[in-house]
Structures are given as C-alpha cells and as structure tokens.
Amino acid sequence: MMMDLPTVVMIEILSRLTIKSIFRCKIVCKLWYLLLTSDPLFINMYHLKRSSDFPSILLSINESVRLLVELKADDSHPIHRAIVLSPMFHLPSPKFSWGNMTLIGSCNRFLCLLSGRRYDIDHRIYISNPILGEYFEVKLPEWEKKNWRVSYAFCFSKASGQFKVLRSIVTKSVGSPEVSELEVYTLGANEKWKNVGKAPEPLCGLFSKVNINGVIHWMGCKNNENIYSFNSFTEEVKSLSTPRGLQTPLLGLTLGELGNCLCLSDDSNNQYIDIWWMKEYGIVESWTKQRILKDSIQAAIRGDKFIPILLWKDGEILMQRDLGTQLVSYNPKENKFTKVKVYGGTGATSYTPCFYSLKTVIGECFQVSYAFPKIELV
C-alpha cells in the first residue's frame, strides 16, 4: 500500500500528479495534507517538475473570477499542433462586499492582490495563496487607502527567505518636482513600513509584474533609455540600460521575463514582433534581438499587439493578444504561430501553483483568513 512507502518515495509520486489530483489527495488524510502543504521537500520537488514540464497560467475572466490553467501538449492532434488547456477550474478568492480583487504581482507561487472600488476608492492589500484559499491583509494607514498616487509590487528574496511588498508614494511640495518615495513591508517581521529611498524618477502608473531572482523591474514614463530595479535582499534601487539605439517610444514597449531573462517586447510594427533578451543580467552588451514575423497569425488579428507570457516546451513562446482573449504560441524552430484554444477572459499571467501555507511565511502570531471554510482532518 502507498501508505507503507518511505516518505521520500511517497513525495516523489505525489509531485508528479496534476493539480486537480493533488487537490483531491490533500483531503484524503492528515499525513498527505501535511506533506502537500508544509513539507519543504514536496514544495521544492513539485516546483522543479511543474515549472519545466507543465507550466501554468492564471486566466482572468473578470475582476473577481480567475481560472488556473495547466498547459500540456495534445498528442491526439499532432498535425494541427493543438494545445489543450487542462485542467481548468475556478480558484477560490476572498469575497468582500466593498470591492473586487485585482492582481498586481506574483512571485514564488504566492500572489499579492490590490482591491478598490471604481468611484469610492478604498485600497486594501492582500497576500494570498489562492490554491489554499488563504489570504492575509497588509495594514495600511487611513490616508493611504484614499490615495491615488500609491503603487505596489510584490517580491521574494531567496537569500533571506523573506517576502516583501514594495510601494511607491508620489509626493509633491510647492515649488518642487514630484518625487516617488519607496517603502518596504516585510511579511512576518512586523507591521511597519520602512523607507528605502527615492525612485530615480516618479512612478507614472503601476509597477510592472517582472520579478527576476527577487529583483523587481519597471520603466519610467519620460524615456525608453532606462529600466529601474529594486533588489528585495539588499533593498537597493538601481538603473539598467535598455538596448543601445532603441528608437521605439515607451508606448510600444512591454517589459517582461522569459526563461528567467529580462526582456523587452517591441510590438510597434504590424508585421513583426521584436523581443530583446538580456542574456547576461546587468550587461548592456548582452541585449540580443529576436525578430518574429506575424505572417502565420490569422489575418483578422495580425495587426493587434501580442505580449509574451512565458517560455515553455521546446523553447516555444506563449503570447497573449492585448485586445482580446486569444493566446498564441510561437515555435522558433518552425518559425510559425499556433492558435491556443482558451476560454473567454481579460488577461493571462504566468503562475506556478503552491500548496505551501501562508502561516509558514508570516508566522502563527499573524491572522490568516480563508476564502472558504477550512477543512479539519483527523
């Protein structure tokens, strides 16, 4: 019987299951529940296998409903190279009568969520593990809940093992230019925000969701010459140079991450997409351009903007259509796009699921809430 197997062997078997199967196994018995939600060996083994073999994405249907989609090849239609998105199911999400939840960042398998009403703005920040239906509210001062000029990002430092929330507060004094003050909140450490300096230039909108090795990246709103970064371990802000001679204005560029490389996607031309890869992090000379022709995309949507989401099987690049819900996958070996069958929605985000409880991050002294009744196992 499986229960008689050594723990290491049992974890090896469980780590190979699909997400839906793990959901079912999690409620079989207390032993499996503890293995799947708190054993570091399972967490590391599962993350290693799933991120490389079967990556996942979050499909946003609207502001409150998201679907978790596990990507895998469909061998039953090799000629059409169809891609099946399976399994698909609704994620549990916190229910609040005062507003809806909007994703503002994801790192190390947890999500940071921002909530607010359209007219009566009331910001709330939550750290959530949607797989377990857990969420934790980050305390904010009352003045900030009504402030439009505050932006947030989420990061994880592997070196320190700490999760942090970064925020930019844009201020302006009489006779002085606008300034973005940067502050950090460390989960599980205390409930205070620490000032870590000023951004090189005021933040115009939101931080990007690009998080590479614990470093948050974003672009300013004045020019396309610099990419700014915040190191979650050293808490330092630095500037990185974009490719030399880049002529495309900021509106035509999208900052991203593919295969753990910092990327710039230039979709200003209707006939092709240019993806700039920073092959060696921090080295401006390592920027390499890959031009992808759109001639194999169906004519009706060829002129739309496509945003790279993730790098997956055999080096294919999964992209999202900016003006709709269509996903396409580009195969660099065949130099062509394949239509990906998806359900209706408003956006897609790369995401690696985790069954690790938030309590292991923030500690028992902080209050963790549940989006649905917690199951007690005996």
C-alpha positions as CSV (number, residue, x, y, z in Angstrom):
1,M,0.0,0.0,0.0
2,M,1.1,3.5,-0.7
3,M,1.0,4.5,3.0
4,D,3.7,1.9,3.7
5,L,6.1,3.5,1.3
6,P,9.0,5.7,2.6
7,T,8.1,9.3,2.8
8,V,10.6,10.3,0.1
9,V,9.1,7.8,-2.4
10,M,5.6,9.0,-1.5
11,I,6.5,12.6,-2.1
12,E,8.1,11.7,-5.5
13,I,4.8,10.1,-6.6
14,L,2.7,13.0,-5.3
15,S,4.9,15.6,-7.0
16,R,4.1,14.0,-10.5
17,L,0.4,14.4,-10.2
18,T,-1.7,17.1,-11.9
19,I,-3.0,20.0,-9.9
20,K,-6.6,18.6,-9.7
21,S,-5.3,15.2,-8.4
22,I,-3.2,17.0,-5.7
23,F,-6.3,18.8,-4.7
24,R,-8.1,15.5,-4.2
25,C,-5.1,13.9,-2.4
26,K,-4.9,16.9,0.0
27,I,-8.1,15.9,1.7
28,V,-7.5,12.1,1.8
29,C,-5.8,12.1,5.2
30,K,-3.8,14.3,7.6
31,L,-0.4,12.8,6.5
32,W,-0.9,13.7,2.9
33,Y,-2.3,17.1,3.9
34,L,0.9,17.9,5.8
35,L,3.1,16.6,3.1
36,L,1.4,18.7,0.4
37,T,1.1,21.9,2.4
38,S,4.1,22.1,4.7
39,D,6.9,19.7,3.7
40,P,9.8,21.6,2.0
41,L,10.8,18.5,0.1
42,F,7.5,18.3,-1.7
43,I,7.4,22.0,-2.3
44,N,10.8,22.1,-4.0
45,M,10.3,18.8,-5.9
46,Y,6.9,19.9,-7.2
47,H,8.1,23.4,-8.2
48,L,11.0,21.9,-10.1
49,K,8.9,19.4,-12.1
50,R,5.9,21.5,-12.8
51,S,7.6,24.8,-13.9
52,S,9.6,23.0,-16.5
53,D,7.3,20.3,-17.8
54,F,3.8,21.7,-17.3
55,P,3.8,25.5,-16.7
56,S,0.5,27.1,-15.6
57,I,-1.2,30.4,-16.2
58,L,-4.0,32.4,-14.5
59,L,-6.7,33.4,-16.8
60,S,-8.7,36.5,-15.6
61,I,-12.3,36.2,-16.6
62,N,-13.3,39.4,-14.8
63,E,-12.2,41.3,-11.7
64,S,-13.2,38.6,-9.3
65,V,-13.1,35.3,-11.2
66,R,-9.9,33.6,-12.3
67,L,-9.1,30.2,-13.7
68,L,-6.0,28.2,-13.2
69,V,-4.8,26.5,-16.4
70,E,-2.2,23.8,-16.7
71,L,-0.5,23.7,-20.1
72,K,0.3,20.4,-21.8
73,A,0.7,19.1,-25.4
74,D,-2.2,17.3,-27.0
75,D,-0.8,14.2,-28.8
76,S,-4.2,13.3,-30.3
77,H,-3.9,16.1,-32.9
78,P,-0.3,16.2,-33.9
79,I,-1.0,17.6,-37.3
80,H,-2.8,20.7,-36.1
81,R,-0.4,21.1,-33.1
82,A,-3.4,22.0,-30.9
83,I,-2.7,22.8,-27.3
84,V,-5.1,21.6,-24.7
85,L,-5.5,23.8,-21.6
86,S,-6.3,21.3,-18.8
87,P,-7.4,21.1,-16.1
88,M,-9.4,24.3,-15.7
89,F,-11.3,25.2,-12.6
90,H,-12.3,28.3,-10.6
91,L,-9.8,29.4,-8.0
92,P,-11.2,30.3,-4.5
93,S,-10.9,34.0,-3.9
94,P,-11.7,36.2,-1.0
95,K,-15.2,37.6,-1.0
96,F,-15.5,41.2,0.1
97,S,-18.7,43.2,-0.1
98,W,-16.9,46.5,-0.6
99,G,-14.9,45.7,-3.8
100,N,-13.2,43.4,-6.3
101,M,-9.7,42.0,-6.4
102,T,-7.1,43.0,-9.0
103,L,-3.8,41.1,-9.4
104,I,-0.8,43.4,-9.1
105,G,2.0,40.9,-8.7
106,S,3.1,37.3,-8.3
107,C,6.2,35.7,-7.0
108,N,7.4,32.4,-5.7
109,R,3.9,30.9,-6.0
110,F,2.1,33.5,-3.9
111,L,0.0,36.4,-5.1
112,C,-0.2,40.0,-4.0
113,L,-3.6,41.5,-4.6
114,L,-4.9,45.0,-4.7
115,S,-8.6,45.9,-4.2
116,G,-10.6,49.1,-4.7
117,R,-13.9,50.5,-5.8
118,R,-14.2,52.4,-9.1
119,Y,-15.7,55.6,-7.6
120,D,-15.2,55.4,-3.9
121,I,-11.5,54.3,-3.8
122,D,-10.6,52.3,-0.7
123,H,-7.3,50.4,-1.2
124,R,-6.7,47.1,0.5
125,I,-3.6,45.0,0.0
126,Y,-3.7,41.2,0.5
127,I,-1.1,38.5,0.2
128,S,-2.9,35.3,-0.9
129,N,-2.3,31.7,-1.8
130,P,-5.4,31.0,-3.9
131,I,-4.7,27.3,-4.1
132,L,-5.4,27.0,-0.3
133,G,-7.9,29.9,-0.3
134,E,-5.7,31.8,2.2
135,Y,-5.2,35.5,2.4
136,F,-3.5,38.0,4.8
137,E,-4.3,41.7,4.9
138,V,-1.4,44.1,5.0
139,K,-2.2,47.0,7.2
140,L,-2.3,50.5,5.6
141,P,-2.8,53.9,7.2
142,E,-6.2,55.5,6.6
143,W,-4.8,58.3,4.4
144,E,-3.2,55.8,2.0
145,K,-6.5,54.0,1.4
146,K,-7.8,57.1,-0.3
147,N,-4.6,58.0,-2.2
148,W,-4.5,57.6,-6.0
149,R,-0.7,58.1,-6.2
150,V,0.3,54.9,-4.4
151,S,1.5,51.8,-6.3
152,Y,2.6,48.3,-5.1
153,A,4.8,45.4,-6.1
154,F,5.5,42.0,-4.6
155,C,8.9,40.3,-4.2
156,F,10.7,37.4,-2.6
157,S,14.3,37.2,-1.6
158,K,15.7,33.7,-1.9
159,A,18.8,34.8,0.0
160,S,16.8,35.9,3.1
161,G,13.7,33.8,2.6
162,Q,11.6,36.9,3.1
163,F,8.5,38.1,1.2
164,K,8.2,41.8,0.8
165,V,5.8,44.4,-0.5
166,L,7.2,47.5,-2.2
167,R,5.2,50.6,-2.5
168,S,5.8,54.0,-4.3
169,I,4.2,57.1,-2.8
170,V,4.3,60.1,-5.2
171,T,4.5,63.4,-3.4
172,K,4.9,67.0,-4.5
173,S,5.9,70.1,-2.5
174,V,5.2,73.6,-3.5
175,G,7.9,74.8,-5.9
176,S,9.4,71.3,-6.1
177,P,9.1,68.4,-8.7
178,E,7.2,65.2,-7.9
179,V,9.1,62.5,-6.0
180,S,8.4,58.8,-5.6
181,E,9.3,57.7,-2.1
182,L,9.9,53.9,-1.8
183,E,8.9,51.9,1.2
184,V,9.1,48.2,2.1
185,Y,6.9,46.0,4.2
186,T,8.4,42.6,5.2
187,L,5.9,39.8,5.8
188,G,6.1,38.2,9.2
189,A,8.7,40.7,10.6
190,N,6.4,43.5,11.9
191,E,3.6,45.7,10.7
192,K,5.7,48.7,9.9
193,W,6.8,50.2,6.5
194,K,10.4,51.1,6.1
195,N,11.6,53.9,3.8
196,V,14.3,52.7,1.4
197,G,14.9,55.9,-0.6
198,K,13.6,57.6,-3.7
199,A,12.9,56.2,-7.2
200,P,15.2,57.7,-9.9
201,E,12.1,59.3,-11.4
202,P,8.4,59.5,-10.3
203,L,6.4,56.4,-11.0
204,C,3.6,57.3,-13.5
205,G,1.3,54.3,-13.0
206,L,1.8,50.8,-11.7
207,F,5.0,48.7,-11.1
208,S,5.5,46.0,-13.7
209,K,5.0,42.4,-12.7
210,V,8.5,41.5,-13.8
211,N,10.3,39.8,-10.9
212,I,13.6,38.1,-11.7
213,N,15.6,36.4,-8.9
214,G,14.0,38.6,-6.2
215,V,14.5,41.8,-8.2
216,I,11.5,44.0,-9.3
217,H,11.8,45.8,-12.6
218,W,9.9,48.7,-14.1
219,M,10.2,51.5,-16.6
220,G,9.7,55.3,-16.1
221,C,7.4,57.5,-18.2
222,K,9.9,60.0,-19.6
223,N,12.1,58.0,-21.9
224,N,13.0,54.5,-23.0
225,E,16.7,54.6,-22.0
226,N,16.4,53.1,-18.5
227,I,14.9,50.1,-16.7
228,Y,14.8,50.6,-12.9
229,S,15.1,47.7,-10.4
230,F,14.7,47.1,-6.7
231,N,16.7,44.2,-5.1
232,S,14.5,42.7,-2.4
233,F,17.6,41.4,-0.5
234,T,19.8,44.4,-0.5
235,E,16.8,46.8,-0.8
236,E,18.8,48.9,-3.3
237,V,17.4,50.7,-6.3
238,K,19.5,50.6,-9.5
239,S,19.2,51.5,-13.2
240,L,19.7,49.2,-16.1
241,S,20.3,50.4,-19.7
242,T,17.9,49.4,-22.5
243,P,19.4,48.2,-25.8
244,R,21.6,50.9,-27.4
245,G,19.9,52.8,-30.2
246,L,16.4,51.7,-29.3
247,Q,14.1,54.0,-31.2
248,T,10.7,52.7,-30.2
249,P,8.8,55.0,-27.8
250,L,7.7,53.8,-24.4
251,L,4.1,53.1,-25.5
252,G,5.3,50.4,-28.0
253,L,7.5,48.6,-25.4
254,T,6.5,45.9,-22.9
255,L,8.8,44.8,-20.1
256,G,8.7,41.1,-19.4
257,E,10.5,37.9,-18.3
258,L,11.1,34.8,-20.4
259,G,13.2,31.9,-19.2
260,N,14.4,33.9,-16.3
261,C,15.8,36.6,-18.7
262,L,14.8,40.2,-18.6
263,C,13.1,41.0,-21.9
264,L,11.7,44.0,-23.8
265,S,8.9,43.3,-26.3
266,D,8.6,45.8,-29.2
267,D,5.3,45.3,-31.0
268,S,5.1,48.7,-32.6
269,N,5.1,47.2,-36.1
270,N,2.0,45.3,-37.5
271,Q,4.2,42.8,-39.4
272,Y,6.6,41.6,-36.8
273,I,7.5,41.5,-33.1
274,D,11.0,42.3,-31.8
275,I,11.9,40.6,-28.5
276,W,15.1,41.9,-26.8
277,W,16.7,39.4,-24.4
278,M,19.2,40.5,-21.8
279,K,21.3,37.3,-21.9
280,E,23.6,38.3,-19.1
281,Y,21.8,40.2,-16.4
282,G,23.0,43.8,-15.9
283,I,25.3,43.7,-19.0
284,V,24.1,46.1,-21.6
285,E,26.2,44.5,-24.4
286,S,24.3,41.2,-23.8
287,W,21.0,42.6,-25.2
288,T,20.1,40.3,-28.2
289,K,17.2,40.9,-30.6
290,Q,14.9,38.2,-31.9
291,R,12.6,39.2,-34.8
292,I,9.4,37.2,-35.1
293,L,7.3,37.7,-38.2
294,K,3.5,37.7,-37.8
295,D,2.7,36.3,-41.2
296,S,1.4,32.9,-39.8
297,I,-1.1,34.6,-37.4
298,Q,-4.6,34.7,-38.7
299,A,-5.1,37.9,-40.7
300,A,-8.1,39.2,-38.6
301,I,-5.9,39.7,-35.5
302,R,-2.4,40.0,-37.1
303,G,-2.3,43.8,-36.5
304,D,-3.0,43.5,-32.8
305,K,-0.4,43.7,-30.1
306,F,0.9,40.4,-28.7
307,I,2.5,40.3,-25.2
308,P,4.9,37.4,-24.3
309,I,3.8,35.5,-21.2
310,L,6.2,32.6,-20.7
311,L,8.7,30.3,-22.3
312,W,7.7,26.6,-22.3
313,K,8.0,23.4,-24.3
314,D,10.9,23.2,-26.7
315,G,11.6,26.9,-26.4
316,E,8.1,28.0,-27.6
317,I,6.9,31.4,-26.5
318,L,3.3,31.7,-25.3
319,M,1.8,35.2,-26.1
320,Q,-1.4,37.0,-25.2
321,R,-3.4,39.1,-27.6
322,D,-3.6,42.6,-26.0
323,L,-7.0,43.5,-27.4
324,G,-8.7,40.2,-26.7
325,T,-8.5,36.8,-25.1
326,Q,-6.7,34.9,-27.8
327,L,-3.4,33.1,-26.9
328,V,-0.9,32.1,-29.5
329,S,2.3,30.0,-29.2
330,Y,5.3,30.8,-31.3
331,N,7.6,27.9,-32.3
332,P,11.1,29.3,-33.2
333,K,12.2,26.0,-34.9
334,E,9.3,26.2,-37.4
335,N,9.0,30.0,-37.4
336,K,5.2,29.9,-37.0
337,F,2.4,30.6,-34.6
338,T,-0.1,28.1,-33.3
339,K,-3.6,29.2,-32.1
340,V,-4.2,28.2,-28.5
341,K,-7.8,27.3,-27.6
342,V,-8.8,29.2,-24.5
343,Y,-12.0,30.4,-22.7
344,G,-13.1,34.0,-22.6
345,G,-11.3,36.3,-20.3
346,T,-9.5,39.6,-19.9
347,G,-5.8,38.6,-19.3
348,A,-3.3,35.9,-18.7
349,T,-0.4,35.7,-16.2
350,S,2.3,33.1,-15.7
351,Y,1.9,31.4,-12.3
352,T,3.3,28.4,-10.6
353,P,0.9,26.9,-8.0
354,C,2.0,26.2,-4.5
355,F,0.3,24.2,-1.7
356,Y,2.5,25.9,1.0
357,S,0.5,27.6,3.7
358,L,0.9,31.3,4.3
359,K,1.3,30.5,8.0
360,T,4.8,29.2,7.3
361,V,5.7,32.6,5.9
362,I,4.1,35.1,8.3
363,G,4.1,33.0,11.5
364,E,1.4,32.0,13.9
365,C,1.1,35.4,15.5
366,F,-0.4,36.9,12.4
367,Q,-4.0,36.3,11.4
368,V,-4.6,34.2,8.2
369,S,-8.1,34.2,6.8
370,Y,-9.8,31.7,4.5
371,A,-11.9,32.3,1.4
372,F,-13.9,29.2,2.2
373,P,-14.4,27.0,5.3
374,K,-11.1,25.4,6.3
375,I,-11.3,21.5,6.3
376,E,-10.2,19.9,9.5
377,L,-8.6,16.5,9.1
378,V,-8.4,13.8,11.8
